[in-house]
Amino acid sequence: MTTRIMKRELIRNDPSFYIEQVLGASIWQRQKAISESVIKNKRTSVKSCHGSGKTYISARIALKFLHSYPHSIVISTAPTFRQVRDLLWKEINTAYSQAKYKLPGDMLDVRYNLDSDWYAVGLSTDDPVSFQGYHAPYILVIGDEASGIKKDIFDAIDGITSTGFTRILLIGNPTDPTGYFADTFKSELWNKLTISCFDTPNFETIKTLEQLKNSTQEQRDQSTKIPYLITPQWAYERMNEWGIDSPLFQARVLGEFPKEADDTLIALHYVESAIERQPVGDDEQIGLDVARFGSDRTVFAFRKGNGIVRFEWFSKEDTMQTVGRALQYLREYPNTTMKVDEIGVGAGVIDRLKELEFRDRVAGVNVANKAEDDENMKFVNLRARELWRLRDRFVQGDISIVDKGTIISDLTNVKYKFRSSDGALQIESKEEMKKRGLRSPDMADAVMLAFCGETDSLPDIHFI
């Protein structure tokens, strides 16, 4: 076996040397800047687009720090333990196993031991107390998916990095413009870095939104050198699907905190949090938003308890095909009821379903109907009231959403306003959204129907 003696000072001060010569990997310019910032600055905060290799570089920074400083501790965290284990620590394990040389110590699922007082560990953010009691001459804390980490965890992190040689690296998609992670970009205490799609290696020839918008399929394909990083094709599709002004595009493509206006119905960070949440409860309901024409989609949203656990969507199908699919759902879920938007072609679907065996489990919802006002809120119609109540679920953390299709953009693109005549809440119509270059929020409406408790169905009357 060949043993190579390396000077710890070289490993400590040259991230490129360690990553390339020890781990057998390579990093590009912005990843190198992050590595160097952790060397030079106590606090580094990085907001990043989707697919930028942020977890890749964070894992290798963790190993570099641990091997640079004897008897050091590296602590990683993320909003959920699943993210701790399946994102950063999966990448740490990969870096360890693929190194050019056999690295010392024992690598476990979410722990890497070099000695009893020299190790790395992954912690979830369920309990701030779990961050107490860590003391070492050298400490690095990495907060992955930092937008979702709660303030009390950051307070705990400040506590363990208040003395000695300490470093903090926060990195993540900038989905929440109001949280602690966003505040670091307003503070002089933090060295701040941004990774836009245009900073990544696949965008060497497409450098601006205008160039992306006008690019050809051939240009986008030729630019893709590293498929596992964000690609021009993916960004181009998101530009057309979400719109460049949407919060989702700003965060996941441009790496910027969303400039969410006061009239955005549901903020992006609420939806992102709901995706990580586990559903609670057993009652079942299906929301069915029936497509009317063109590019609109027929969407089935299946709710179990407070969670939307299944989506299916179809386009350019006639009403009888939709009826057939609805029957499949009703048979598959015998304990569920189905709420159907009965405006337009939805009325025909309801009429046909009520002629069949499941008539007692199908109800129409006319979202244009007048709605009862809440104590402190007036509503233009039922759609406004039910979407506002859906918004409240997101704000209160009482909803779980499976990440499928365009659900995130559908929910975060909807706007609202108050009618000048009486102050009633009014939701932007599908037609108004299309004028802004956005598609109809079919998925959002299906989710709303899955939680809707009101229908236009009347009890059967029997004359005797």
N, C-alpha and C positions, 0 to 999 in steps of 0.2 A: 504494500500500500504506500502511495506517495503522500507525504505530509508536507504541507507548505506553511512556513511561518510568516505571518503577516503583521506588520506594525499596526497596533491598535490606533495610533494617531492618524495613520493614513485612512483606515476604515472610518474613523470618526469624522474626518474633515472633508472627505471626498466621496459624496454619495454615488457618483457615477462609477468610481472604482469598485466600491463594495458591490453594487448591484450587478455590474457587468462581470467583474473578475471573480467574485465569490458566489453570487447567486446565479450567474450565467444568463442574466436577463439584460434588457436595455430599456432606457427611458428616453422620452423626447423632451423638448425644451420646457414646456410648462410643468411637466412632472419633475424635472430637475430643479426648477425654480421652487417648487413646494419642498423638496428635500433640503435645499439650501436654506430656505426660510426656517425650517425646524432647527437647523444648526445654529443660526444667527439670532433667532427671535424666541422669546419666551412663549409668545402666543401667536399662532398662525391660524387664520380662518380662510377657508377656500369654498367659494360657491361655484358650482359646476353644472354644466349641461348633462343630459343623459348620455351614458355610454362613453365617458371621457377617460376611463381607466383610473378613476379616483380611488377605488378600492384596491386596485392593483398596486398603486404607488404607496398607499397607506400601509399595506401589509409589509412591503419591503422596507419602509421607514421604521416600522416596529422592530423588525429583525436587526436592522442596522444599528438602531439605538441600543438594543439589548447587547449586541456584540461589541459595541463601542465602549460601554461603561460597565466595569465589573460591579457586581452586586446592585445592579439597577433593577427597576420594576417598570414594566409597560402595562398599562391598564387600557383596555378598549371597551367602548360601550356603544349602544345604539338604542333606538326607541323600543325595540322588542328583542327578546332573547333569540327568536328565529333569525332576526337580522344579524345579531352578534355572531351566531354560529354559521349561518348559511352564506353570509356575505364576506365580512372581513376575515373571520377565522378560517373559512374555506380557502381563501386566497393565501393566508399565512401558511397553512398546511401545504398548499401547492408550491409556494416559494421554497419552503424548507425541503420538500421532497425532490425538487428539480434543481437544487443548488449544484454547482460544479464540483464541490467538495462535500464530504460528509460533515455536516454541522454537528457541534456538540449538543448534549442535552437530550431530553425526552419530550417529544411533541405529542400532545394529547388533543382532544376535541376542541376545547377552548382554553387550553393552558399549555405553556411551553416552559419546562423547568431546566435551568442550568445549575442551580443550587437552591438550598432552602430559602435563601434571601436574594435570589437572583432569578427572575422569572417574568413571564408575560401571562396575563389572564384576561378573559372576556367576561364582562358583567352586564346584565340587563339593567334597565332603568326603573324597575318596579319599586325599589326601596333605596332611598338615599343613604340609609344606614350602612348598606353593603359597601359603600365607598370609604367608610371610616376605617382607621387603623392601619393604613398603608404608609410606611415610613421607609425611606431609602435615601442614600446620598444622591441618587439620580432617578428621576421619575419622568416618564412620558405618558400623557393621557391622550388617547385618540377618540374623538366623538364622531362616529360614522352616521350618515343620514341625520346630520345635526339639526335640521329644521324641526324634527319630531321629538327632540330631547327636551324634557321639561325643565323649568327654571330651577326647581329644587335640586336637580341633579347637577346642574352647573354650579350651584352654591356649594355642593359637596365636593365637586372637582376643585373649586377655588381653595377649599380647606386643605386638601392633600397636596396642593402645589404652592402653598404659601411659604415654604422654607426649602432651602437646598437648591440644587441645580434641577430645575423643572422645565418641562416643555408641554404645551397643549396644542394639539392639532384638531381643529374642527373642520369637517368637510362634508358636503352634501348638496343635493339639489335645493335651490332657494325657493321653496314652495310657500313659506310663511313669512310675509313681510312685516309681521308684528312681534315675532318672538325674540328670544335671547340671541339666537344665531344671527338674525337680521341686525340686532343692536351692535354686534361686534363690528359690523361694517360702518358704524357711525362713531366708533371709539378709536382714539389715538393709541390705546394700549395694544391693539392688535395689528399685526402685519396682514394685509388683506390681498387675496389673489382671486382672480376670476378665470374660469375656463369656459369660453363660448365654443360652440361647434366650430367656429372659424379659427380657433386656436389649435385644433387637433390635426394630426397628420393627414387625414383624408380630405382636408379642405385647403390644400396648398395652392390649388388653382382657382378655387371658388371662395372668394374672400369677403363677399358682402351679400346682404339680402337681395339686392338688385341682381347680382350675378347668379345667385341661386334661383331666383324667380325666372330668369331668362335662360337658364341652362338647358341643354338638351339631354336626352337620356344617355347618349354616348358620352357626353362630358361628365355626367354624374357617375357613370360606371367606371370611366377611366381614372377618376380621382380616388376611387376606393382602393387603398393599399392595405389597410388593416381592417378586415371585416368585422372584428369584435369591437371596434370603436364605432362611434356614431358616423353614419355615412351620409353623403349628400342626398342620396335617394330617400333615405328615411326623413331627413330634414325637409326635403322638398314635398314629400307626401304630407307631413305634419303641417307645413305652411298652407297647403290647400285644404286640409281637413279641419284644422283648428283656427286658422287665420293668424296673421302675425301680431295682432293686438290682443290675442287671447292670453290669459294668465298662464295657461299650460305651455304655450309656445315660448313665452318669455322665460319661464323657469327651466324647461327641459331642453330647449334648443339653444337659447341665447345665454343661459346660465345667469339670468338676472332675476332679482326678486320681482314678483308680479306688480305691475302698477295698477292694482285693482281699484276701480273707481268705487265711490260710495254707493253706486246703484247696482253693483254686482250682487246677485241674489245669494249665492253660496260661494264662499271664498275657497280657493284651491286647497289651502292647508287643512280645512275641515274634511274635504273629500279624501285627501291623502291619508288622514288619520283613520277615516272610516274603513279604508281598504285593509288596514292592518288589524282591525278590530274583529273579535270573534262574535258571531251572532248569539243572541240569547232569546229563548222562548220557543214555543212549539206551534202556535197558531199559524195557519197557512193561507196565503192569498196570492192570486196571480193578477198582475196588471197587464192588460192587452191594449196597446196603442196601434190602431189599424191604419196602414198607409193609405193615403188618398190618391196620390199621383206621383209621376216622375221619379225623382231620386229619394223620396221619402221611404222609410222602412216600416214594416210591420214588426213590432217588438213585443215579445213575451218576457215579463220579469216575474220570477217566482220568489216570493217572500216566505221565509220561515222565521217566526218570531220577529226580531227587529233586524234581520239580515236579508238582503237580496243575495241569494246564493246561486242563482242561475239566470242567464240571459240567452235568448235566441232571437235572431232577427232575419228578416227576409224582405226582398224588394221585388216589385213588378209581379206580384201574384194576385190572382183574382180572389174575390171574397169566399168562394167555395173552397179554395185551397186553404185559406185562413181558417175557415170553419173546421176543415179536416185536422189541421194542426191543433186547434183549440180542443177538439175532442180527444186527441192523443194526450194532451196535458191533463185534462179532467180525468181520464182513465188512469194515468200514471200517478196522479196525486188525488186519491179518493176523498181526502179530508179537506180539500181546498175549495174556495170559492173564486170565481173569476170576475173581475171588474173590467168592463170594456168601455172605452170612449165611444159614445154612441153618436157623436157628431159625424156627418158625412157618411162614408161607406161603412163605418162601424155599426150603424143602425141595422144594415142588412145582415151583418154577421150575428148580431144579437138576435134578430128575428128568426134566423135559421136555427141557431143553437137552442132557442126556446121551443122550437118545434120537436126537438129531439129529447133524448132520455135525461139530459142534465139540466133541464130548464130551471130547476130550483137552486142550482148552484151558479147561475150566470145572472149578472145584473148590469144594466147600463148606467153609465155616469155621463151626464151632460155637463161638461165643465164650463159651458157658457151660462149656465143657470145662475140666478142670484144666490148668494151664500149668506148664511147668518153671520153677523159680525161677532168678533171676539170682544172681550170687555174693553180693550184699549185699541182696537184696530178695526177699520172698516175695509171691506173687500169689494172690488168691482164685480167679481164673479167667483164661482166655485173653484176654478183653476187657480186663481190668485190665492184663495184661502188655503187650498191643499198644498200648493207649492211653498207657501210661507210656513206652514206647519212642518213640511218636509225639511225646510231650512232650519227650523228650530231643533229638529232631531239631530242634524249635523252639528249645530252649535253646542248642544247639550251632550253630545257623544252617545246618543241613543240610536245608533244605526250602524250597520255593517254592510259593506258593498264589495262584491267580487269585481275585480278589475278586468272588465271585458269590453271589447269593442271601443266605442267612443264615449263611454259613460262619464269619464272624468271631464272631457271637454263639453259634453252636453250639459252637465250640471253647472259648470263654472262659467259658461258663456251667457247664461240667461240673466237679463237685467230687469229691474223693476222701477216704478216711479209712483208718485202719488197724484191722483187726479185733482186738478185745480178746483173743480166745482165743489167737491165735498171732502177732499183729503183721503179718498178711498185708495187702497193699494191696488196697483194695476201691473200685471206681468206683461213683459214684451211679447208680442204675438210672434208666431212662426213666420209670418210674412215679413215682419219688421226685421227679424234675424236674418232672413234671406237677403234683404236689402243691404245688410252689413257684410254680405259675402259668406254667411255661415249656413250650415245645413240645419234642417228642422231638428229640434232636440227630442227626437222620438224616444230615446232611452230614458231621458229625464222624465218625460210624461208617463212612460210605462212604470217607472219606479213610484211616481206620485200616485198612480192608480192602484199599485200594489199595497200602498198604505192608506188609501182613501177609505173612509168609513161611511160615506154617504152615497146613495144611489137614487136613481129615478124610478126604481121598481115599486110598484104598488101591490098590495096584497090582493090575492084572487078574491073575487066576489061571487058568491053562489046565491042565486035567487030561488026561493022556495015558495 
